[in-house]
Amino acid sequence: MNNLCLAAIFLVLFSFKLPLFSISAIHALTNDTDRLSLLHFKQSITSDPFGILSSWNDSVSFCNWPGVTCGRHHPRVTSLVLDSLNLKGSLSPHIGNLTFLRLIDLQNNSFSGEIPQQVGHLFRLQQLDLSNNTFGGRIPVSLMNCSKLRRIRLMKNILSGDIPKEIGTLIKLETFQVSINNLTGGIPTSLGNLSSLWVFAVAENNLAGNIPYEIRGLSSLKKILVGMNTLSGTIPSSLYNLSSLNWVSIAKNQFNGNLPANIGFSLPNLQILHVGGNELSGTIPDSLSNVSGLQFLDLTLNNFVGPVPTNFGNLLELRRLDLALNNLGGNSSYDWGFLTSLANCSKLEILSLSLNNFGGAFPDSMGNLTSQLQELYLGGNHIHGSIPSSLKNLFSLNTLTMEENHLTGDIPEYLGKFGKMQLLYLSTNRLSGKIPSSLGNLTQLFSLELSENQLEGSIPPSIGNIKSLSWLDLSNNNLRGEVPPQVFFLPSISILLNFSHNFLSGRLPEEVGKLKNVNKLDFSSNNLSSEIPGTIGDCSSLEYLYLQGNSFDQNIPSSLAALKGLVYLDLSLNNFSGEIPKDLQNLSLQYLNISFNHLEGEVPTRGVFQNTSAIFVVGNSKLCGGVKELQLPKCPVKETKQKKRPVLKIIMIIVCVVIGLLLFSFLFAFYWRKMSKKKSSSTLARIEFLPKVTYKKLLEATSGFSLENLIGSGSFGSVYKGILGGEEKIVAIKVLKLQKKGATKMWIIKVTNSRLLYLN
């Protein structure tokens, strides 16, 4: 009996001690579970550039590890915050074992893979922020088990699939942000159960369908952002009854219908209204002027018609008014009535009225708008008249677009005082006069568009002072003179330089090679001449080059082959000669036009030259070869060097012999003439030295030519011996028969070679 009682007492005591032992063991077990779960999380990280997780080891308690927070009363992990640390890897499924977690913040990292289903075990979780990573797959349905969730932020990932219809069970949810993903399907009707929801953001996905009428249940909703999807239908009237809304963005969908006339009364707290890029129609409700806190109103790219409400001047907080791409106005000077009221909007920064039906003369009242205005868009209307001087009051403008109107007169000099100007578009009007040199003062100008006007004179060199210029288009005007080299000292020009369809003359300056960043160059249809400078090959970023319709001559520069990114080249209608540079076939050209020049020789056959739909060579009568589809004549067969050399040698020998003979003949003729003159003069000299004797003396010397003194006779005459009286010299005297042919010639020869005295 006593033993039985002792046993009973022991069992009772043991039964009381067991729970104490079990609780201690459980605490030890759960603490270790959190530590191991964190280590598993660490193992899933493949890159930790800042070494944040390097101290996650047993040297310190896991509650002191960076990014980890534990509860005050027990060592359990309650928050994991590792945002903006460039971590790479995946999210470990062991995250589901951290059951005391209330906050997970891993935003702005590079996590990938799917969000593990095990997050559904975190029944205490209140905030989940995985935004700006590369998580894929679906939003886990198990996440809807976390009934205490207040904030879900998953935007800027690559999530796909539907928004879980079970989202309606998260009745404490205040923020649901999943914008900029690849979500499909529609907006769940169960969303209407979330009466605590403040923010619903699903923009920039692939959602379809309509906005459910059940949205009326979102009585606390302040922001709804569903823009840039494929949602359609009419906007439910229940949306306009959510008076708590301050931000409505439904832009770039396919919604139709009208804005309700009472929108300004039903949404009195509205600050931002973006409905642009839909198919809305009707007039702009006047009641919008009652939304005194409205800051941004975007109605662009719809089908709104009629006038702009004249009471928008009540919107004293208005900063942006975008009414572009509608059918507003009636092409009348009465269209501008709203400007007078709008002058009261002292905070207005952006006013966009482009591509509507506003007409009439350019209103002077435009200059009465606030001097705080930064962007003014008026292009694509029917405005005529000159640019008013009152516009100079808007000196804070950084953007002014008035293209595609009917403006006339000069470009005002005062535009050069708009020191903050970045975009100036005046193209496609009827502006005349010269380009003001004062535009060179716009040192912050990024884009200058003056094309398709009637501007004349020369291009002002001061343009070279605009060091921020990236786009310059002066095409289709009446500009003359040479291209100022200062323009090419703008390394900022990276998009376009277009001087085409003018009357520019002279050479293309060597400085063109300094445009190393330009993508497109167009000098077509001018009067430029001489050769293209070889420095064109230094424009290393060039993709499009238009030089057609000029008077460029000489060879096509081989340096064009250095433009490795060139895809479009037009050199047609010039005076180029010589052969086509063979290296052009090594480029990735998609279009090449060299037609109507004076090119000759063989057309290459590789690269763009084998694509007959991309190569144009007509109008060069001396070209040959190429691919057969070009139907050019065959090139003549060239003889080999071995065959040419013997022929060349023979020709050289013949030429040398002929030259030698000609030279010898010339020298011989020269020598013969010289000798002939010498002989003639010698003969005359000898004749002059003969003694002069009278005929009487000859008769006395020969005793009257007696036979006693006859020495001999011949065919040309007789020879007598005679003694001249004074000198007593014995001489031979020949009497010639001059009637005998040849006697005279014989007389000259004899006189030259003897001392005989002749008598004729």
matplotlib code that plots the C-alpha trace (Angstrom):
import matplotlib.pyplot as plt

x = [0.0, 2.8, 4.8, 1.7, 1.3, 5.0, 4.6, 1.5, 3.3, 6.3, 4.0, 2.2, 5.5, 6.8, 3.7, 4.2, 7.9, 7.3, 5.6, 8.5, 11.0, 8.9, 8.6, 12.3, 13.0, 10.5, 12.1, 15.5, 14.2, 12.4, 15.3, 17.5, 14.9, 15.2, 19.0, 19.0, 16.4, 18.5, 21.6, 19.6, 18.6, 22.3, 23.1, 20.7, 22.5, 25.0, 26.4, 26.8, 29.0, 29.0, 29.6, 26.6, 26.0, 29.6, 28.9, 26.0, 27.7, 27.7, 30.2, 27.2, 23.5, 21.5, 19.3, 22.3, 23.0, 22.7, 19.2, 17.7, 15.4, 14.0, 11.2, 11.6, 10.4, 11.6, 14.5, 12.4, 12.9, 10.3, 11.7, 14.2, 15.3, 18.0, 16.9, 19.1, 22.2, 22.7, 22.1, 21.7, 20.2, 16.9, 14.5, 14.9, 11.8, 13.1, 11.8, 8.5, 10.0, 10.4, 6.8, 7.2, 8.1, 6.0, 8.1, 10.1, 11.8, 14.1, 13.4, 16.0, 18.1, 18.5, 16.6, 15.3, 13.3, 9.8, 8.4, 8.2, 4.8, 6.1, 5.6, 2.0, 3.1, 3.9, 0.6, 1.9, 3.2, 2.0, 4.4, 6.0, 8.2, 10.0, 9.8, 12.4, 13.9, 13.5, 11.1, 9.2, 6.3, 3.0, 1.9, 1.6, -2.0, -0.7, 0.1, -3.6, -3.4, -1.4, -4.6, -2.8, -1.1, -1.4, 1.1, 2.1, 4.6, 5.8, 6.1, 9.0, 9.5, 8.6, 5.7, 3.1, -0.3, -3.5, -4.0, -5.3, -9.1, -8.6, -7.2, -10.6, -9.9, -7.1, -9.5, -6.8, -4.9, -4.1, -1.6, -1.5, 1.2, 2.1, 2.8, 5.4, 5.1, 3.7, 0.4, -2.6, -6.3, -8.6, -9.2, -10.9, -14.3, -13.4, -11.3, -14.5, -14.2, -11.1, -12.7, -9.3, -7.5, -5.7, -3.6, -4.4, -1.6, -1.6, -0.2, 2.0, 0.9, -1.2, -4.5, -7.7, -11.4, -13.0, -12.9, -15.5, -18.5, -17.6, -14.9, -17.5, -16.7, -13.2, -14.4, -10.9, -9.3, -7.1, -5.0, -6.0, -3.4, -4.4, -2.8, -0.9, -2.9, -5.6, -8.6, -11.7, -15.3, -16.7, -15.4, -18.0, -19.9, -19.0, -15.5, -16.6, -18.4, -15.2, -14.9, -11.7, -9.8, -6.9, -5.1, -6.8, -4.6, -6.4, -4.2, -3.2, -6.0, -9.1, -11.8, -14.6, -17.5, -17.6, -16.3, -19.4, -20.5, -20.4, -16.9, -15.6, -18.3, -18.1, -14.3, -13.5, -10.2, -8.7, -5.1, -4.0, -6.3, -4.6, -7.1, -4.9, -4.5, -8.0, -11.1, -12.9, -15.1, -17.5, -16.6, -14.3, -16.6, -16.7, -17.1, -13.4, -12.7, -14.3, -11.5, -9.5, -6.6, -6.1, -2.4, -2.1, -4.8, -4.0, -6.7, -4.3, -4.9, -8.6, -11.5, -12.6, -14.2, -15.4, -13.8, -11.5, -13.5, -12.9, -13.0, -9.8, -8.3, -9.9, -7.4, -4.8, -2.7, -2.6, 0.9, 0.3, -2.5, -2.1, -4.9, -2.8, -4.0, -7.7, -10.2, -10.5, -11.2, -12.9, -10.1, -11.1, -9.6, -12.3, -10.6, -8.2, -10.7, -9.5, -6.0, -7.2, -8.5, -5.5, -3.2, -4.4, -2.7, 0.6, 2.0, 1.5, 4.6, 3.5, 0.8, 0.3, -2.2, -0.6, -2.4, -5.9, -8.0, -7.0, -6.9, -6.8, -3.9, -1.3, -2.8, -1.0, -2.6, -0.2, 2.4, 0.2, 0.7, 2.8, 6.5, 6.9, 5.8, 8.5, 7.0, 4.7, 3.4, 1.4, 2.4, 0.0, -2.7, -3.9, -2.3, -1.3, 0.3, 3.7, 5.2, 4.0, 6.5, 4.5, 5.9, 9.2, 7.6, 7.8, 11.5, 11.5, 10.6, 12.8, 10.6, 8.7, 7.1, 5.1, 5.8, 3.2, 1.2, 0.9, 3.2, 4.8, 7.3, 10.8, 12.1, 12.3, 15.7, 14.4, 14.3, 18.1, 17.4, 15.6, 18.7, 17.0, 15.7, 16.3, 13.8, 12.9, 10.6, 9.5, 9.5, 6.9, 5.6, 6.1, 8.7, 11.1, 14.1, 17.4, 18.2, 19.0, 22.6, 21.2, 20.2, 23.8, 23.2, 21.0, 23.8, 21.5, 19.6, 19.3, 17.2, 16.7, 14.1, 13.7, 13.1, 10.5, 10.2, 11.4, 14.5, 17.2, 20.7, 23.6, 23.9, 25.1, 28.5, 27.2, 25.3, 28.7, 28.3, 25.4, 27.5, 24.6, 23.0, 22.2, 19.6, 20.0, 17.6, 17.7, 16.5, 14.1, 14.8, 16.5, 19.8, 22.9, 26.6, 29.1, 28.7, 30.3, 33.0, 32.0, 29.0, 31.3, 33.0, 29.9, 30.7, 27.3, 25.5, 24.6, 21.2, 20.8, 22.5, 20.3, 21.1, 19.4, 17.3, 18.9, 21.3, 24.5, 27.7, 31.4, 33.2, 32.2, 34.6, 37.4, 36.1, 33.1, 35.3, 35.0, 31.3, 32.3, 28.9, 26.5, 24.0, 22.6, 24.2, 22.1, 23.6, 21.6, 20.1, 22.5, 25.2, 28.2, 31.2, 34.8, 35.7, 34.3, 37.0, 38.6, 37.9, 34.3, 35.7, 36.2, 32.5, 32.6, 29.0, 27.5, 24.7, 22.9, 24.7, 22.9, 25.0, 22.9, 22.0, 25.2, 28.2, 30.7, 33.5, 36.7, 36.8, 34.5, 36.7, 37.9, 37.7, 34.0, 34.9, 35.9, 32.3, 31.6, 28.1, 26.9, 23.6, 22.4, 24.6, 23.3, 25.8, 23.6, 23.3, 26.8, 30.0, 32.0, 34.5, 37.0, 36.2, 33.9, 36.0, 36.1, 36.1, 32.5, 31.4, 32.8, 30.2, 26.8, 25.0, 21.3, 21.0, 23.6, 22.8, 25.6, 23.5, 24.0, 27.7, 30.7, 32.0, 33.8, 35.4, 34.2, 31.3, 32.1, 30.0, 30.0, 28.1, 25.4, 26.5, 24.9, 21.5, 19.9, 17.0, 19.5, 22.0, 21.5, 24.1, 22.2, 23.5, 27.2, 27.8, 31.4, 30.6, 30.8, 30.7, 28.8, 26.1, 24.2, 20.9, 22.4, 22.6, 25.9, 28.3, 31.1, 34.4, 37.2, 39.6, 42.9, 46.1, 48.6, 51.8, 53.9, 52.2, 52.4, 56.2, 57.6, 55.2, 56.3, 59.9, 59.5, 57.7, 60.4, 63.1, 61.3, 60.7, 64.4, 65.6, 63.3, 64.4, 68.1, 67.6, 65.9, 68.6, 71.4, 69.6, 69.3, 73.0, 74.1, 72.0, 73.3, 77.0, 76.5, 75.0, 77.8, 80.4, 78.7, 78.8, 82.5, 83.4, 81.6, 83.3, 86.7, 86.2, 85.3, 88.3, 90.6, 89.1, 89.6, 93.4, 94.0, 95.9, 93.9, 95.2, 93.7, 93.0, 95.6, 98.3, 97.2, 97.6, 101.1, 102.0, 101.0, 102.1, 98.5, 97.7, 100.2, 100.5, 104.1, 102.8, 99.9, 100.5, 97.4, 93.6, 90.5, 86.7, 86.3, 89.1, 92.9, 95.9, 98.7, 102.0, 102.5, 105.1, 103.6, 105.7, 106.0, 106.7, 108.3, 106.4, 105.6, 101.9, 99.4, 96.5, 93.4, 90.8, 87.3, 84.6, 81.7, 79.2, 80.2, 77.9, 79.7, 82.5, 81.5, 81.5, 84.8, 86.2, 85.2, 86.9, 90.0, 90.3, 89.8, 92.6, 95.2, 96.8, 95.9, 94.7, 91.4, 90.1, 86.6]
y = [0.0, 2.4, 1.5, 2.1, 5.6, 6.4, 5.3, 7.5, 10.5, 10.0, 9.8, 13.0, 14.8, 13.5, 14.6, 18.2, 18.3, 17.0, 20.2, 22.2, 20.1, 20.1, 23.9, 24.4, 21.8, 23.4, 26.9, 25.5, 23.7, 26.7, 29.1, 26.7, 26.5, 30.3, 30.2, 27.3, 28.9, 32.1, 30.0, 28.4, 31.8, 32.8, 29.7, 30.7, 34.0, 33.8, 37.3, 39.6, 42.5, 44.4, 41.3, 41.9, 38.2, 37.4, 37.9, 35.5, 32.8, 31.3, 33.9, 36.1, 35.4, 35.3, 38.1, 40.4, 39.5, 42.4, 42.8, 40.6, 41.7, 39.5, 40.0, 41.7, 38.9, 35.9, 35.2, 34.7, 36.5, 39.2, 41.2, 40.6, 43.8, 43.5, 46.1, 47.8, 45.6, 44.2, 40.7, 38.0, 34.6, 33.0, 33.2, 30.0, 28.0, 27.8, 31.4, 29.7, 28.4, 31.9, 31.9, 35.0, 37.2, 40.3, 42.2, 41.0, 43.8, 42.6, 45.4, 46.8, 43.6, 41.0, 38.0, 35.7, 32.5, 32.0, 33.3, 30.1, 28.8, 28.4, 32.2, 31.1, 29.7, 33.1, 33.7, 36.7, 38.5, 42.0, 43.5, 41.9, 44.0, 42.2, 45.0, 45.8, 42.3, 39.7, 37.3, 35.2, 32.8, 33.4, 35.2, 32.3, 31.6, 30.5, 34.1, 34.7, 32.6, 35.4, 37.0, 39.8, 41.2, 45.0, 45.7, 43.7, 45.3, 43.1, 45.7, 45.8, 42.0, 39.6, 37.9, 36.3, 34.6, 36.0, 38.1, 35.5, 35.8, 34.9, 38.4, 39.3, 37.4, 39.8, 42.1, 44.1, 44.8, 48.5, 48.4, 46.1, 47.2, 44.8, 47.3, 46.6, 42.8, 40.4, 39.7, 38.6, 38.0, 40.5, 42.5, 40.1, 41.1, 40.0, 43.1, 44.9, 43.2, 45.2, 48.1, 49.0, 49.2, 52.6, 51.8, 49.5, 49.7, 47.2, 49.4, 48.2, 44.6, 42.7, 42.8, 42.7, 43.0, 45.9, 47.6, 45.6, 47.4, 45.9, 48.4, 50.5, 48.6, 50.2, 53.0, 53.9, 53.9, 56.9, 55.7, 53.5, 53.0, 50.6, 52.4, 50.7, 47.5, 46.4, 47.1, 48.2, 49.1, 52.1, 53.3, 52.2, 55.0, 53.4, 54.6, 58.2, 57.8, 57.0, 60.5, 59.5, 59.2, 61.6, 59.8, 58.2, 56.8, 54.8, 56.0, 54.0, 51.4, 51.1, 52.7, 54.5, 56.7, 60.2, 61.7, 62.4, 66.0, 66.0, 64.5, 67.7, 67.3, 63.5, 63.5, 66.7, 65.4, 64.6, 65.8, 63.7, 62.6, 60.6, 59.3, 59.9, 57.3, 55.9, 56.3, 58.7, 61.3, 64.2, 67.5, 68.3, 68.7, 72.3, 70.8, 69.9, 73.5, 72.9, 70.4, 73.1, 70.8, 69.4, 69.4, 67.1, 66.9, 64.6, 64.1, 63.5, 61.2, 60.8, 62.1, 65.1, 67.9, 71.4, 74.3, 74.2, 75.3, 79.0, 78.6, 76.5, 79.6, 78.3, 75.5, 77.4, 74.3, 73.2, 72.3, 70.3, 70.6, 68.1, 68.3, 67.2, 64.8, 65.5, 67.4, 70.5, 73.9, 74.9, 76.4, 79.9, 82.8, 82.2, 79.0, 80.8, 82.2, 79.9, 81.5, 84.6, 82.5, 80.2, 83.2, 82.8, 79.4, 80.7, 77.2, 76.0, 74.4, 72.4, 73.3, 71.0, 71.9, 70.1, 68.3, 69.8, 72.2, 75.4, 78.2, 81.9, 84.3, 83.5, 85.0, 87.8, 86.5, 83.6, 85.9, 86.5, 83.0, 82.5, 83.2, 79.8, 78.0, 75.6, 73.6, 74.9, 72.6, 74.2, 72.2, 70.6, 73.2, 75.8, 78.9, 81.7, 85.1, 85.9, 84.9, 87.6, 89.7, 89.0, 85.5, 86.9, 87.1, 83.3, 83.4, 80.2, 78.1, 75.1, 73.6, 75.5, 73.6, 75.4, 73.1, 72.3, 75.5, 78.5, 80.9, 83.7, 86.4, 86.3, 84.1, 86.6, 87.6, 87.5, 83.7, 83.9, 85.1, 82.0, 80.7, 77.5, 76.4, 72.8, 72.0, 74.6, 73.3, 75.8, 73.5, 73.2, 76.8, 79.7, 81.5, 83.7, 85.9, 84.9, 82.5, 84.8, 84.6, 85.0, 81.4, 80.7, 81.9, 78.9, 76.9, 74.3, 73.6, 69.9, 70.0, 72.7, 72.1, 74.8, 72.6, 73.2, 77.0, 79.8, 80.8, 82.4, 83.8, 81.7, 79.4, 81.5, 80.3, 81.1, 77.7, 76.3, 77.8, 75.4, 72.8, 70.7, 70.3, 66.8, 67.3, 70.1, 70.2, 73.1, 71.2, 72.4, 76.1, 78.6, 78.7, 79.6, 80.0, 77.6, 75.2, 76.9, 74.6, 75.7, 73.4, 70.4, 71.4, 70.1, 66.6, 66.6, 66.1, 62.5, 62.0, 64.2, 66.9, 67.7, 70.6, 68.9, 70.6, 74.0, 75.9, 75.4, 75.6, 75.1, 72.1, 69.8, 71.0, 68.6, 69.2, 66.9, 64.1, 65.6, 64.5, 61.2, 60.6, 61.6, 58.9, 60.5, 63.1, 64.6, 67.1, 65.9, 68.2, 71.1, 72.6, 71.2, 70.3, 69.0, 65.7, 64.3, 64.7, 61.5, 62.6, 61.4, 58.0, 59.4, 59.7, 56.3, 56.3, 57.1, 54.8, 57.0, 59.2, 61.1, 63.0, 62.6, 65.4, 67.5, 68.1, 66.0, 64.7, 62.7, 59.3, 57.9, 58.1, 54.7, 55.9, 55.2, 51.6, 52.6, 53.3, 49.9, 50.8, 52.3, 50.8, 53.5, 55.3, 57.4, 59.0, 59.2, 62.1, 63.5, 63.5, 60.8, 59.0, 56.1, 52.7, 51.7, 51.1, 47.3, 47.6, 48.8, 45.2, 44.5, 46.9, 45.8, 48.1, 47.6, 50.3, 51.7, 54.1, 55.2, 55.7, 58.5, 59.3, 58.6, 55.5, 52.8, 49.4, 46.3, 46.2, 44.1, 41.0, 40.6, 42.2, 44.7, 44.3, 40.8, 42.2, 43.7, 45.2, 47.2, 48.3, 50.9, 51.5, 52.8, 55.8, 54.7, 53.6, 52.4, 49.9, 46.2, 42.9, 42.5, 39.9, 38.8, 40.3, 43.8, 43.0, 44.9, 44.1, 41.7, 43.3, 42.8, 40.0, 41.4, 40.0, 38.5, 40.2, 37.5, 38.1, 41.8, 42.0, 40.7, 43.0, 45.9, 45.1, 45.0, 48.3, 49.9, 48.6, 49.9, 53.3, 53.5, 52.6, 55.1, 57.9, 56.9, 57.0, 60.4, 61.8, 60.4, 61.9, 65.2, 65.3, 64.2, 66.8, 69.5, 68.4, 68.3, 71.8, 73.1, 71.6, 72.8, 76.3, 76.0, 74.7, 77.5, 80.2, 78.5, 78.5, 82.1, 83.0, 81.2, 82.9, 86.3, 85.5, 84.8, 87.6, 90.0, 90.2, 92.1, 90.4, 92.6, 91.3, 87.7, 88.4, 89.8, 86.8, 84.2, 86.1, 86.4, 82.7, 81.5, 77.8, 77.9, 78.5, 75.9, 73.2, 71.2, 71.2, 69.3, 69.1, 72.2, 74.4, 74.9, 75.6, 78.1, 78.9, 82.6, 84.9, 87.8, 90.9, 92.6, 89.6, 87.4, 84.5, 81.5, 80.6, 78.3, 80.1, 78.0, 79.3, 77.7, 76.9, 78.3, 77.1, 73.6, 72.1, 71.6, 74.1, 76.5, 73.7, 72.5, 76.0, 76.3, 72.9, 73.8, 77.2, 75.7, 73.1, 75.0, 78.2, 78.3, 81.5, 81.0, 83.0, 82.6]
z = [0.0, 1.0, -2.1, -4.2, -2.6, -3.2, -6.8, -7.2, -5.6, -8.0, -11.0, -10.0, -9.4, -12.7, -14.5, -13.2, -14.2, -17.7, -19.1, -17.7, -19.5, -22.7, -22.9, -22.4, -25.1, -27.5, -27.0, -27.8, -30.8, -32.3, -31.7, -33.6, -36.4, -36.9, -37.0, -39.5, -41.6, -41.8, -42.7, -45.5, -46.7, -46.8, -48.8, -51.5, -52.0, -54.9, -54.6, -51.7, -52.9, -49.6, -47.5, -45.4, -44.7, -43.9, -40.2, -40.3, -38.2, -34.7, -33.3, -32.5, -31.8, -35.0, -33.5, -33.9, -37.5, -39.9, -41.2, -38.6, -35.7, -33.0, -30.5, -27.2, -25.0, -27.0, -29.4, -32.5, -35.8, -36.4, -39.3, -42.2, -43.8, -46.5, -49.1, -51.7, -51.1, -54.7, -53.4, -56.0, -55.6, -54.9, -51.9, -49.9, -49.1, -45.5, -45.2, -44.3, -41.0, -39.7, -38.4, -36.2, -39.2, -39.5, -42.0, -45.1, -47.0, -49.9, -52.3, -54.8, -55.2, -57.9, -56.5, -59.1, -59.3, -57.9, -54.7, -52.6, -51.6, -48.1, -47.5, -46.9, -43.5, -42.2, -40.6, -38.6, -41.7, -42.2, -44.8, -47.8, -50.1, -52.9, -55.4, -58.0, -58.3, -61.0, -59.4, -61.9, -61.9, -60.3, -57.2, -54.8, -53.8, -50.4, -49.7, -49.3, -46.1, -44.5, -43.2, -41.3, -44.4, -44.7, -47.4, -50.5, -52.8, -55.8, -58.5, -61.0, -61.4, -64.1, -62.4, -64.6, -64.3, -62.7, -59.7, -57.2, -56.8, -53.2, -52.6, -51.3, -48.1, -47.1, -45.4, -43.6, -46.8, -47.3, -50.2, -53.2, -55.7, -58.5, -61.3, -64.1, -64.4, -66.9, -65.1, -67.2, -66.6, -65.2, -62.0, -59.5, -58.4, -54.9, -54.7, -53.6, -50.2, -49.3, -47.6, -45.9, -49.2, -49.8, -52.9, -55.8, -58.4, -61.3, -64.1, -66.9, -67.1, -69.6, -67.8, -69.8, -69.2, -67.4, -64.0, -62.0, -60.6, -57.2, -56.8, -55.1, -51.9, -51.7, -49.5, -48.3, -51.7, -52.4, -55.4, -58.3, -60.9, -63.8, -66.7, -69.6, -69.8, -72.3, -70.1, -72.0, -71.6, -69.9, -66.6, -64.0, -62.3, -59.0, -59.5, -59.7, -56.3, -54.4, -52.9, -51.1, -54.3, -54.9, -57.7, -60.7, -63.5, -66.2, -69.1, -72.1, -72.1, -74.4, -72.2, -74.0, -73.1, -71.6, -68.4, -66.2, -66.1, -62.2, -61.9, -60.2, -57.5, -56.9, -56.7, -54.7, -53.4, -56.7, -57.2, -60.2, -63.1, -65.9, -68.5, -71.6, -74.3, -74.4, -76.6, -74.4, -76.1, -75.5, -74.0, -71.1, -68.1, -66.7, -63.2, -63.2, -62.3, -58.9, -58.0, -56.3, -55.4, -58.9, -59.8, -62.9, -65.6, -68.5, -71.2, -74.0, -77.0, -76.8, -78.9, -76.8, -78.7, -78.2, -76.3, -73.3, -70.2, -69.6, -65.8, -65.5, -63.9, -60.6, -60.5, -58.5, -57.7, -61.4, -62.5, -65.7, -68.2, -71.1, -73.7, -76.8, -79.5, -79.3, -81.5, -79.3, -80.8, -84.0, -86.1, -84.9, -83.0, -80.4, -79.4, -77.1, -74.6, -71.9, -71.9, -70.1, -67.2, -67.3, -66.5, -62.9, -62.6, -61.2, -60.5, -64.1, -65.4, -68.5, -71.0, -74.0, -76.7, -79.6, -82.4, -82.0, -84.1, -82.5, -85.1, -85.6, -85.1, -82.5, -79.4, -77.5, -74.3, -74.5, -73.1, -70.0, -68.7, -65.6, -66.0, -64.2, -67.3, -68.4, -71.3, -74.0, -76.7, -79.6, -82.6, -85.1, -85.0, -87.5, -85.9, -88.2, -88.0, -86.5, -83.2, -80.8, -78.9, -75.7, -75.7, -74.4, -71.0, -70.7, -70.0, -67.9, -70.9, -71.6, -74.3, -77.0, -79.9, -82.6, -85.5, -88.2, -88.1, -90.5, -88.8, -90.9, -90.3, -88.8, -86.0, -83.1, -81.8, -78.2, -78.4, -77.8, -74.3, -73.2, -71.4, -70.1, -73.5, -74.4, -77.2, -79.9, -82.7, -85.3, -88.4, -91.1, -91.0, -93.4, -91.4, -93.4, -92.9, -91.5, -88.7, -85.7, -84.6, -81.0, -81.0, -80.4, -76.8, -76.1, -74.6, -73.0, -76.2, -77.0, -80.1, -82.8, -85.5, -88.1, -91.2, -93.9, -93.7, -96.1, -94.2, -96.2, -95.8, -94.4, -91.4, -88.5, -87.2, -83.7, -83.9, -82.9, -79.4, -78.6, -76.9, -75.8, -79.2, -80.2, -82.9, -85.6, -88.6, -91.0, -94.0, -96.7, -96.6, -98.9, -97.0, -99.1, -98.7, -97.3, -94.3, -91.4, -89.9, -86.4, -86.6, -86.7, -83.4, -81.6, -80.2, -78.6, -81.9, -81.7, -83.3, -86.4, -88.5, -91.4, -93.9, -96.9, -99.6, -99.4, -101.7, -99.8, -101.8, -101.5, -100.0, -97.2, -94.5, -93.3, -89.8, -90.5, -89.1, -85.6, -85.4, -83.9, -82.1, -84.9, -86.0, -89.1, -91.5, -94.4, -96.9, -99.8, -102.5, -102.2, -104.4, -102.6, -104.7, -104.8, -103.1, -100.0, -97.3, -96.1, -92.6, -93.1, -92.0, -88.5, -87.9, -86.1, -84.9, -88.2, -89.5, -92.1, -94.7, -97.3, -99.9, -103.0, -105.3, -105.1, -107.3, -105.5, -107.7, -107.9, -106.2, -103.6, -100.5, -99.3, -95.7, -95.9, -95.3, -91.8, -90.8, -89.5, -88.3, -91.6, -92.8, -95.3, -97.9, -100.7, -103.1, -106.2, -108.6, -108.2, -110.4, -108.7, -111.0, -110.7, -109.3, -106.5, -103.3, -102.9, -99.1, -99.1, -99.5, -96.0, -94.4, -93.1, -95.5, -96.0, -98.7, -101.2, -104.0, -106.2, -109.4, -111.9, -111.5, -113.7, -112.0, -113.9, -113.5, -111.9, -109.4, -106.3, -105.6, -101.9, -99.0, -100.1, -103.7, -103.9, -102.8, -105.9, -103.9, -101.8, -104.4, -107.1, -109.8, -112.9, -114.8, -114.7, -118.3, -117.6, -114.8, -115.5, -113.8, -110.5, -109.8, -112.9, -111.7, -112.2, -115.9, -116.4, -119.3, -118.6, -117.7, -120.4, -119.6, -118.3, -119.8, -117.4, -116.6, -118.2, -121.5, -121.3, -120.5, -123.9, -125.9, -123.8, -124.3, -128.1, -128.1, -126.0, -128.4, -131.5, -129.9, -128.9, -132.4, -134.0, -131.7, -132.3, -136.1, -135.9, -133.7, -136.0, -139.1, -137.4, -136.4, -139.9, -141.6, -139.3, -140.0, -143.7, -143.9, -141.8, -144.0, -147.2, -145.9, -145.0, -148.5, -150.3, -148.3, -148.9, -152.6, -152.7, -150.6, -153.0, -156.0, -154.4, -153.9, -157.7, -159.4, -161.5, -165.1, -168.1, -171.4, -173.1, -170.8, -171.5, -175.2, -174.7, -172.3, -174.9, -178.0, -179.1, -178.1, -180.7, -181.4, -180.2, -176.7, -176.9, -174.3, -175.0, -175.6, -174.4, -174.5, -172.3, -173.8, -174.6, -172.3, -173.2, -171.7, -170.9, -169.4, -167.4, -168.1, -164.8, -162.6, -165.4, -164.1, -166.3, -166.0, -167.6, -169.2, -170.1, -172.5, -171.7, -174.2, -172.2, -174.7, -173.7, -171.0, -167.7, -168.6, -165.7, -163.1, -164.3, -164.0, -160.3, -159.5, -161.3, -159.7, -156.3, -156.7, -158.8, -159.5, -163.2, -164.8, -166.7, -169.6, -170.7]

ax = plt.figure().add_subplot(projection="3d")
ax.plot(x, y, z, "-o")
ax.set_aspect("equal")
plt.show()
